[in-house]
Every structure is written in structure tokens, then in C-alpha cells.
Amino acid sequence: MSAVAVLLSALSIASSAACAAISWKHPAQVARVTGGDLMSLARSLRALPGEARLAELARRSPPESWERRLALEVMAAADPRAKIAAANELLAEVEQRLDAGAGWPRAAARLSALAALLLATLSYLAQAGPSVIALVLGAGGAGAIASAAAGRAGRAAAARGREAIDALVRVALEPLDGVDGVGGPGAPSGTPRRSRRAPR
């Protein structure tokens, strides 16, 4: 195998691996948005009196976690409307964190495929041989598939995270139900904005 063929093969493998690695950062990032199993936490909080739930949430949540901030900031708010406003602000923040990097896997899949086509063309022009062209295309295809899989995993993790956050907020803020004029236009009274979004 010529030096050019080796170089093109190495570039293809490296670019595909880099695209896959960047893509899989998104599911990992989504998993770090909250500090633990919010569904289990919501179920355990439901067994407590409403007025005790936020304090228990703060006690049981990891330091610096989103759910601990939710409990502390809502408890620190002066009145029910301020508590709902604090919860809505934190829900908007966590939504942004769930969406951050969501486009990476899609872009990486395209980049891996385009890089493979470019390097395969260069391999053909350099007369590197069919085996090198097949290797270049195979590596690019593998990178694109891995990136697409990372995108699906990230979307699934984000959907599970939104569902768990919604469950926790419903339980923790249940004592605020019935507060007038909060939650935004068209939202039920006393209901914070939900973190859920329509699937893409």
C-alpha cells in the first residue's frame, strides 16, 4: 500500500472517529442535566405532606444539582406568584440545557459521509486501489451510523429527562395549585410551564 493510500485511509478513520465522538457527547451531556433519578424522587416526595416536599427535595438532591436549585429558589421566593416565576425560570434553563448540542449528531453524520466521499474520490484519483476506496467509504459510513445512533440516544434521553422533570415539578409544586394569573397566557392557573417539547 502506497504512502498516499495509507494517509487517505488514516484520514478517513480519524474523521469518522472524531464525528462519532463528538456526537456521543450529546447523550452524555443530557444525562448530566439533573443529579439523579427524578422519577423515583418524585414518587417518594408524593408520600410527604405538600408543605414538606420542597425542603425534602433540597435535602435529598446532590449539591449544585438543578433539582436542588429548584427547591431552594422556590422556597426562597416571597409569595406564590414569585415561586411559580422562579420555577418557570429554572424550567426554561433546563430546557436549554437539554437542547444544547442536539444538532451535533446530525451535523457529524453529514460531515462523516461527506468526508468519506471526498476521500474516496481522492483515493480513486490517486489510484489507491479498490480496497482503499472500500475502507474509506466503510469508515465514513460507520461514522455516520454511529453519529445517527447518538442522535437517537440523545433525543430519547432528553424525552425521558423532560418526563421526569415534569413529574418532579408537579409533585414539588402541587401546594401552589390554584394560584391565579401565573403560568403564562393560556396556561392553567398555578401551573409552571412544562419542560416537554414536541418530538423532532
C-alpha positions as CSV (number, residue, x, y, z in Angstrom):
1,M,0.0,0.0,0.0
2,S,1.4,3.4,-1.0
3,A,2.0,6.2,1.4
4,V,-0.9,8.2,-0.2
5,A,-3.2,5.2,0.4
6,V,-2.2,4.9,4.0
7,L,-2.7,8.6,4.5
8,L,-6.1,8.7,3.0
9,S,-7.2,5.6,5.0
10,A,-5.9,7.1,8.2
11,L,-7.7,10.4,7.5
12,S,-10.9,8.6,6.8
13,I,-10.7,6.6,10.1
14,A,-9.7,9.6,12.1
15,S,-12.5,11.8,10.7
16,S,-15.2,9.1,11.3
17,A,-14.0,8.5,14.8
18,A,-14.0,12.2,15.6
19,C,-17.5,12.7,14.3
20,A,-18.8,9.7,16.4
21,A,-17.0,11.0,19.5
22,I,-18.5,14.5,19.1
23,S,-21.9,13.0,18.5
24,W,-21.9,10.9,21.6
25,K,-21.1,13.9,23.8
26,H,-24.8,14.9,23.4
27,P,-26.4,11.9,25.2
28,A,-23.7,12.2,27.9
29,Q,-24.5,15.9,28.3
30,V,-28.2,15.2,28.6
31,A,-27.6,12.6,31.3
32,R,-25.7,15.2,33.4
33,V,-28.5,17.8,33.3
34,T,-30.0,16.6,36.5
35,G,-28.4,15.0,39.5
36,G,-30.2,11.6,39.8
37,D,-33.4,9.6,39.3
38,L,-36.0,12.2,39.3
39,M,-38.9,9.8,38.8
40,S,-38.0,7.8,41.9
41,L,-37.5,11.1,43.8
42,A,-40.9,12.4,42.7
43,R,-42.6,9.1,43.8
44,S,-41.0,9.3,47.3
45,L,-41.9,13.0,47.6
46,R,-45.6,12.3,46.8
47,A,-45.9,10.4,50.1
48,L,-45.0,13.5,52.1
49,P,-47.3,16.4,53.0
50,G,-47.2,19.1,50.4
51,E,-45.6,21.7,52.6
52,A,-42.6,19.4,53.4
53,R,-41.8,18.4,49.8
54,L,-39.5,21.2,48.8
55,A,-37.4,21.0,51.9
56,E,-37.0,17.3,51.5
57,L,-36.2,17.8,47.8
58,A,-33.4,20.2,48.8
59,R,-32.1,17.7,51.4
60,R,-32.0,14.7,49.1
61,S,-30.7,16.4,46.0
62,P,-27.0,16.5,45.2
63,P,-25.3,19.8,45.8
64,E,-25.3,22.2,42.8
65,S,-27.9,20.0,41.0
66,W,-30.7,21.5,39.1
67,E,-33.4,20.0,41.3
68,R,-31.7,21.3,44.5
69,R,-31.7,24.8,42.9
70,L,-35.4,24.4,42.1
71,A,-36.2,23.6,45.7
72,L,-34.0,26.3,47.2
73,E,-35.1,29.1,44.8
74,V,-38.8,28.3,45.1
75,M,-38.6,28.1,48.9
76,A,-36.8,31.5,49.0
77,A,-39.4,33.2,46.8
78,A,-41.6,35.7,48.7
79,D,-45.1,34.6,47.6
80,P,-46.8,32.0,45.4
81,R,-46.6,34.0,42.2
82,A,-42.9,34.6,42.8
83,K,-42.5,30.8,43.5
84,I,-44.1,30.0,40.2
85,A,-41.9,32.6,38.4
86,A,-38.8,31.0,39.9
87,A,-39.9,27.6,38.8
88,N,-40.6,28.8,35.3
89,E,-37.2,30.4,35.0
90,L,-35.5,27.2,36.0
91,L,-37.6,25.1,33.6
92,A,-36.6,27.4,30.8
93,E,-33.0,27.0,31.8
94,V,-33.1,23.2,31.9
95,E,-34.9,23.1,28.6
96,Q,-32.0,25.0,27.0
97,R,-29.5,22.6,28.6
98,L,-31.5,19.6,27.2
99,D,-31.4,21.1,23.8
100,A,-27.7,22.2,23.9
101,G,-25.8,20.2,21.3
102,A,-28.9,18.5,19.9
103,G,-27.7,19.3,16.4
104,W,-24.2,17.9,16.8
105,P,-25.0,14.2,15.8
106,R,-26.9,15.2,12.7
107,A,-24.2,17.6,11.6
108,A,-21.5,15.0,12.4
109,A,-23.3,12.3,10.4
110,R,-23.3,14.5,7.3
111,L,-19.7,15.5,7.8
112,S,-18.6,11.9,8.1
113,A,-20.4,10.9,4.9
114,L,-19.1,14.0,3.0
115,A,-15.6,13.4,4.2
116,A,-15.8,9.7,3.1
117,L,-17.0,10.7,-0.3
118,L,-14.2,13.3,-0.7
119,L,-11.5,10.9,0.5
120,A,-12.9,8.1,-1.7
121,T,-12.7,10.5,-4.7
122,L,-9.1,11.4,-3.8
123,S,-8.3,7.7,-3.4
124,Y,-9.7,7.0,-6.9
125,L,-7.8,9.9,-8.4
126,A,-4.6,8.7,-6.7
127,Q,-5.2,5.2,-8.0
128,A,-5.0,3.8,-4.4
129,G,-7.0,0.7,-5.3
130,P,-10.4,-0.6,-4.6
131,S,-9.6,-1.9,-1.2
132,V,-8.6,1.6,0.0
133,I,-11.7,3.1,-1.5
134,A,-13.8,0.5,0.2
135,L,-12.0,1.1,3.5
136,V,-12.6,4.9,3.2
137,L,-16.3,4.5,2.4
138,G,-16.8,1.9,5.1
139,A,-15.2,4.1,7.8
140,G,-17.2,7.1,6.7
141,G,-20.4,5.0,6.7
142,A,-19.6,3.7,10.2
143,G,-19.0,7.2,11.5
144,A,-22.3,8.4,10.0
145,I,-24.2,5.4,11.5
146,A,-22.6,6.0,14.9
147,S,-23.5,9.7,14.8
148,A,-27.1,8.9,13.9
149,A,-27.3,6.4,16.7
150,A,-26.0,9.1,19.1
151,G,-28.7,11.5,17.9
152,R,-31.4,8.9,18.6
153,A,-30.0,8.2,22.0
154,G,-29.8,11.9,22.8
155,R,-33.4,12.5,21.8
156,A,-34.6,9.6,23.8
157,A,-32.6,10.7,26.9
158,A,-33.9,14.2,26.5
159,A,-37.5,12.9,26.3
160,R,-37.0,10.8,29.4
161,G,-35.5,13.8,31.2
162,R,-38.4,16.1,30.3
163,E,-40.9,13.5,31.5
164,A,-39.0,13.1,34.8
165,I,-38.6,16.9,35.3
166,D,-42.4,17.4,34.7
167,A,-43.2,14.7,37.2
168,L,-40.9,16.2,39.9
169,V,-42.2,19.7,39.3
170,R,-45.8,18.6,39.5
171,V,-45.2,16.9,42.8
172,A,-43.0,19.5,44.4
173,L,-45.2,22.4,43.4
174,E,-48.6,20.8,44.0
175,P,-49.3,23.0,47.0
176,L,-49.2,26.0,44.6
177,D,-52.1,24.8,42.5
178,G,-54.9,27.4,42.2
179,V,-52.7,30.5,42.3
180,D,-54.4,33.0,39.9
181,G,-52.7,34.6,37.0
182,V,-49.5,32.5,36.7
183,G,-48.0,30.1,34.2
184,G,-48.3,32.4,31.1
185,P,-51.2,33.1,28.7
186,G,-53.5,30.1,28.2
187,A,-51.8,28.0,30.9
188,P,-53.8,26.6,33.8
189,S,-53.7,28.8,36.9
190,G,-50.8,28.0,39.2
191,T,-49.1,25.6,36.8
192,P,-45.5,26.2,35.8
193,R,-44.5,25.9,32.2
194,R,-43.8,22.3,31.3
195,S,-40.4,21.3,30.1
196,R,-41.8,19.0,27.5
197,R,-41.4,19.7,23.7
198,A,-42.8,18.0,20.7
199,P,-40.6,15.4,19.2
200,R,-38.4,16.5,16.3
